[in-house]
Amino acid sequence: MNKYVFLYVFALLTFCCLHSSSGQRNGRPKFNCNRPGEEFRRCGTACPLTCDNYRSPPKSCTRQCVIGCACKNGLVKDRNGSCVPPSQCLR
């Protein structure tokens, strides 16, 4: 019985690994950063600037790298997730 459990777990892990890498190219996940003002970052911040916080940015933030789409420098995320100049944020 233990042999069958081991084989089942091994097959499940193999399937999960193959399935999770299907969305990757060259070992990197695919990101479609094609919205206006967005760019791909290998090491973005975990505390991005938004319309709600750009005037008083977070004083502390984790130092982890966040891989994915982020607003280009000088832009902030609005409440819809779009990258806009701070001047376009609703007051």
Backbone as JSON, one array per atom type, in Angstrom:
{
  "sequence": "MNKYVFLYVFALLTFCCLHSSSGQRNGRPKFNCNRPGEEFRRCGTACPLTCDNYRSPPKSCTRQCVIGCACKNGLVKDRNGSCVPPSQCLR",
  "N": [[0.82, -1.2, 0.0], [1.93, 1.29, 0.78], [3.68, 1.71, -1.3], [2.01, 2.35, -3.43], [0.85, 4.71, -2.56], [3.11, 6.34, -2.5], [3.74, 6.35, -5.26], [1.45, 7.6, -6.27], [1.6, 10.16, -5.05], [4.04, 11.01, -6.14], [3.37, 11.08, -8.88], [1.39, 13.04, -8.82], [2.82, 15.3, -7.92], [4.63, 15.56, -10.04], [2.85, 16.14, -12.16], [1.82, 18.59, -11.22], [4.13, 20.2, -11.23], [4.8, 20.22, -13.95], [2.51, 21.39, -15.0], [2.51, 23.92, -13.76], [4.73, 25.12, -14.89], [3.99, 25.53, -17.46], [3.09, 28.05, -18.13], [5.33, 29.51, -18.44], [8.29, 30.9, -19.9], [11.52, 30.17, -20.81], [12.06, 29.66, -18.13], [10.96, 31.8, -16.85], [8.05, 33.47, -15.69], [5.22, 34.31, -17.78], [4.21, 37.57, -18.52], [1.85, 39.92, -19.43], [2.38, 42.93, -19.93], [0.96, 45.15, -21.14], [-0.69, 47.29, -20.83], [-1.37, 50.81, -20.94], [1.33, 52.75, -19.76], [2.46, 50.77, -18.21], [5.08, 48.47, -17.26], [7.3, 45.63, -17.39], [8.79, 44.29, -14.5], [11.52, 42.78, -12.97], [12.21, 42.94, -10.36], [10.27, 44.41, -8.66], [8.55, 46.68, -6.38], [6.95, 45.72, -3.31], [5.18, 47.43, -2.32], [3.61, 49.37, -4.07], [3.21, 52.7, -5.43], [0.15, 54.43, -5.22], [-2.91, 56.12, -6.16], [-4.05, 56.6, -3.74], [-1.96, 56.61, -1.88], [0.29, 58.08, -2.72], [0.95, 60.64, -1.89], [1.73, 60.4, 0.72], [3.82, 58.14, 1.03], [4.19, 54.63, 1.94], [5.9, 54.16, 4.99], [7.35, 51.99, 5.77], [8.24, 48.99, 4.16], [8.22, 45.68, 2.88], [11.28, 44.16, 1.85], [11.25, 42.52, -0.29], [11.49, 41.24, -3.64], [9.18, 41.82, -6.17], [7.9, 40.19, -8.83], [6.64, 41.15, -11.92], [4.07, 43.14, -13.53], [4.29, 46.67, -13.42], [3.77, 50.15, -12.68], [5.25, 52.61, -14.79], [8.07, 54.74, -13.99], [7.16, 57.69, -12.27], [4.46, 57.4, -12.57], [1.36, 56.36, -11.06], [-0.8, 53.84, -9.6], [-4.25, 53.88, -10.25], [-7.58, 53.59, -8.84], [-8.75, 51.76, -10.49], [-6.72, 50.21, -11.31], [-5.18, 51.16, -13.34], [-2.32, 52.81, -14.73], [-1.47, 56.05, -14.02], [-0.65, 59.59, -14.27], [0.1, 61.3, -11.21], [-1.33, 63.69, -11.12], [-3.75, 63.12, -12.27], [-5.2, 61.75, -10.45], [-8.12, 61.33, -8.53], [-9.3, 63.74, -6.26]],
  "CA": [[0.0, 0.0, 0.0], [2.79, 2.46, 0.83], [4.25, 1.9, -2.63], [1.01, 3.01, -4.26], [0.74, 6.09, -2.07], [4.3, 7.03, -2.99], [3.6, 6.55, -6.71], [0.4, 8.6, -6.47], [2.14, 11.47, -4.67], [5.05, 11.35, -7.13], [2.68, 11.45, -10.12], [0.71, 14.3, -8.57], [3.84, 16.36, -7.89], [5.13, 15.72, -11.41], [1.82, 16.85, -12.91], [1.77, 19.98, -10.75], [5.33, 20.91, -11.7], [4.68, 20.43, -15.4], [1.41, 22.32, -15.24], [2.86, 25.27, -13.33], [5.75, 25.71, -15.76], [3.46, 25.73, -18.81], [2.91, 29.47, -18.35], [6.63, 30.16, -18.37], [9.18, 30.8, -21.03], [12.9, 30.29, -20.33], [12.07, 29.65, -16.68], [10.35, 33.02, -16.32], [6.62, 33.54, -15.97], [4.79, 35.25, -18.81], [3.41, 38.7, -18.08], [1.45, 40.81, -20.51], [2.37, 44.3, -19.39], [0.7, 45.96, -22.33], [-1.58, 48.41, -20.54], [-0.63, 52.08, -21.0], [2.08, 53.15, -18.58], [2.98, 49.61, -17.49], [6.29, 47.81, -17.73], [7.66, 44.44, -16.63], [9.92, 44.45, -13.57], [11.99, 41.56, -12.32], [12.31, 43.18, -8.93], [9.46, 45.57, -8.31], [8.26, 46.85, -4.97], [5.74, 45.11, -2.75], [4.33, 48.55, -1.88], [3.6, 50.35, -5.16], [2.5, 53.96, -5.21], [-1.2, 54.48, -5.75], [-3.56, 57.42, -5.96], [-4.38, 56.74, -2.32], [-0.81, 56.74, -0.97], [1.48, 58.71, -3.29], [1.3, 61.86, -1.14], [2.44, 59.94, 1.93], [4.15, 56.74, 0.74], [4.4, 53.79, 3.12], [7.2, 54.39, 5.63], [8.08, 50.72, 5.78], [7.77, 48.03, 3.16], [9.12, 44.53, 2.82], [12.34, 44.35, 0.87], [11.18, 41.45, -1.27], [11.3, 41.59, -5.05], [7.92, 41.36, -6.73], [8.02, 40.04, -10.28], [5.39, 41.38, -12.61], [3.8, 44.43, -14.15], [4.29, 47.81, -12.51], [3.69, 51.44, -13.37], [6.53, 53.24, -15.1], [8.44, 55.81, -13.06], [6.37, 58.91, -12.39], [3.04, 57.07, -12.63], [0.81, 55.64, -9.91], [-2.0, 53.07, -9.93], [-5.51, 54.43, -9.77], [-8.44, 52.57, -8.21], [-9.09, 50.77, -11.51], [-5.52, 49.46, -11.63], [-4.49, 51.79, -14.47], [-1.2, 53.68, -14.38], [-1.8, 57.43, -14.39], [0.13, 60.6, -13.55], [-0.58, 61.68, -9.96], [-2.25, 64.82, -11.34], [-5.05, 62.6, -12.71], [-5.88, 61.07, -9.33], [-9.25, 62.09, -7.97], [-8.97, 64.28, -4.93]],
  "C": [[0.86, 1.26, 0.0], [3.41, 2.77, -0.53], [3.27, 2.66, -3.52], [0.8, 4.46, -3.84], [1.91, 6.91, -2.58], [4.17, 7.33, -4.48], [2.54, 7.61, -7.01], [0.92, 10.0, -6.17], [3.18, 11.92, -5.69], [4.39, 11.81, -8.44], [1.99, 12.8, -9.96], [1.69, 15.47, -8.58], [4.4, 16.62, -9.29], [4.13, 16.5, -12.26], [1.77, 18.32, -12.51], [2.95, 20.79, -11.26], [5.24, 21.2, -13.19], [3.61, 21.45, -15.71], [1.8, 23.75, -14.86], [3.9, 25.9, -14.23], [5.23, 25.96, -17.16], [3.24, 27.2, -19.13], [4.23, 30.23, -18.31], [7.39, 29.96, -19.66], [10.58, 31.05, -20.51], [12.95, 30.37, -18.81], [11.46, 30.88, -16.04], [8.86, 33.02, -16.62], [6.3, 34.56, -17.06], [3.94, 36.35, -18.17], [3.09, 39.54, -19.29], [1.29, 42.21, -19.94], [2.13, 45.27, -20.54], [-0.32, 47.06, -22.09], [-0.76, 49.69, -20.58], [0.05, 52.4, -19.67], [2.66, 52.01, -17.77], [4.28, 49.13, -18.09], [6.54, 46.59, -16.85], [8.85, 44.75, -15.73], [10.25, 43.1, -12.95], [12.02, 41.71, -10.81], [11.58, 44.47, -8.58], [9.18, 45.61, -6.81], [6.99, 46.12, -4.56], [4.75, 46.18, -2.31], [4.29, 49.63, -2.96], [2.84, 51.61, -4.78], [1.15, 53.91, -5.91], [-1.75, 55.89, -5.57], [-3.86, 57.66, -4.49], [-3.17, 57.02, -1.44], [0.37, 57.54, -1.51], [1.89, 59.98, -2.54], [2.02, 61.53, 0.16], [2.72, 58.45, 1.76], [4.36, 55.94, 2.03], [5.81, 54.01, 3.69], [8.02, 53.12, 5.7], [7.41, 49.77, 4.79], [8.72, 46.85, 3.17], [10.12, 44.74, 1.7], [12.33, 43.25, -0.19], [11.02, 42.0, -2.68], [9.97, 41.01, -5.52], [8.07, 41.36, -8.25], [6.66, 40.3, -10.91], [5.28, 42.76, -13.22], [3.74, 45.52, -13.09], [4.17, 49.08, -13.34], [5.09, 51.96, -13.64], [6.79, 54.36, -14.11], [7.63, 57.07, -13.34], [4.88, 58.67, -12.46], [2.64, 56.3, -11.38], [-0.42, 54.87, -10.36], [-3.23, 53.78, -9.39], [-6.37, 53.29, -9.23], [-8.9, 51.5, -9.19], [-7.9, 49.92, -11.89], [-4.76, 50.01, -12.83], [-3.37, 52.68, -13.94], [-1.48, 55.09, -14.91], [-0.81, 58.38, -13.71], [-0.62, 60.99, -12.27], [-1.57, 62.82, -10.14], [-3.64, 64.35, -11.78], [-5.79, 61.83, -11.62], [-7.0, 61.96, -8.84], [-8.89, 62.56, -6.58], [-10.09, 64.04, -3.98]]
}
